[in-house]
Amino acid sequence: MIWYKEKNLLEDKIERDNDDDYMDFYIKEIECNATPDFNRLNEDIVIQWVIAPFLLGEYGVVYDLSTHTEQEEFILSNIAPFFDTVKGIYEGEKLTTIRLSDLKVEIPIKCEDISFHPIIQDFNFCENEISQNSIQTKNYELIIDRFLEKNKNLDSVEKDDNLWDFLKKTQTNEEGYMVIYPRNWLFNQSLQMSPALRYFVENAKEITLTVNTYNKHVRVIELK
C-alpha cells in the first residue's frame, strides 16, 4: 500500500512567499535573568524541541518563535533562560517574534543527563549518513489514512498534545502551514517507523515532504 503521492507546489503559493509588502519592524534585546530549569527540561517536550537543534554543534543556529500573549510568558520564563541572546522582533510597537540564539556554554554538558523524548531524539539526533550530492527535489504528500492503516499495529509514542499546540501557535505562517527541518532523515520504507513522523501524522491534516531525489534526504516537512 503506497502511503504517499507526488505533489506539485502551487505557483500562487510561491508568489505569496515572494511578496515584499511587509509592515515596518525593529529588533531589540530582551533581558532575561532567570535561571535554566533542568528538571523541567527533562520533563517538557516543548522546551526540548527548541533546545535540541542547538546541541548539534552547528554554527549560527537561530530559532524564531511567533508570540501570542500566553506563549510570550512561557517562552521568556521557561525557554529563554537557556540562551545568552534573546531578541524581540516588533512590528509597529507589538512584539511578534522572539528570536533565540547562542545557547549558554554550560547547557550542552548538562544536557548529557537529560532523557529526551523519543520524538525529539528521532527528529534531531537521527544517525543516518547523508551522502553529499547535488540537489534536485520532489515533493511528496502523505496519504494520511493509508499511512495509519499500514502502521496500525505499531505502538504510538506517548500522546502529548503540548508540542503540537505549541507549534501551531508559534510556527504557523500566514497560509496556515508549519515548516520544520528534520535531521538526517531518509525517504525510504524505514521512515514509517519514525516516532516523530507518526506523531505528526496523528495530528496534522496535511503533510508534505520535500526530498532530494539524488540521495533521498528529507530536507523539509510542511505541516497543516
JOHU-V142057 format. One record per helix or strand of 2 or more residues. SS is the DSSP state (a for helix, b for strand). FROM is the first residue (numbers start at 1). TO is the last residue. If there is no record, write none. Layout:
# JOHU-V142057
SS/FROM/TO  SS/FROM/TO
This chain:
# JOHU-V142057
b/4/7  a/11/17  b/25/29  a/38/43  a/45/56  b/62/66  a/69/82  b/83/91  b/94/103  a/107/113  a/118/124  b/137/142  a/144/150  a/161/170  b/178/180  a/189/193  a/195/203  b/207/212  b/217/223
